[in-house]
């Protein structure tokens, strides 16, 4: 685990693994938490748009992290940042889809995520 953050209306408690977040300012952390709170607000709209039940969490895949955001309602939630290697099935699926899009669609996938171990050009 890279980091975990619990937040509510007024505060946030953030814990990071050694070496993660070095040099990250309090203002930057506050921006992240504010963004997570905004995502909470859109939960109800997304549930009605997709019409597949309740939205429990969102997952974002970046080069250096998977970010899982658990929505706990009313501007409250938990965010967990993981190394991509901790979810090999998910990262392999994402990589496979990126490869398919690169080969068979007009979308441009300029590079493969670092965790795939290969590079697309």
QUIQUILIN-V807164 format. One record per helix or strand of 2 or more residues. SS is the DSSP state (hx for helix, st for strand). FROM is the first residue (numbers start at 1). TO is the last residue. If there is no record, write none. Layout:
ss: [SS/SS]
from: [FROM/FROM]
to: [TO/TO]
This chain:
ss: [st/st/hx/hx/st/st/st/hx/hx]
from: [3/12/26/43/57/66/77/84/114]
to: [7/16/41/50/61/71/82/104/116]
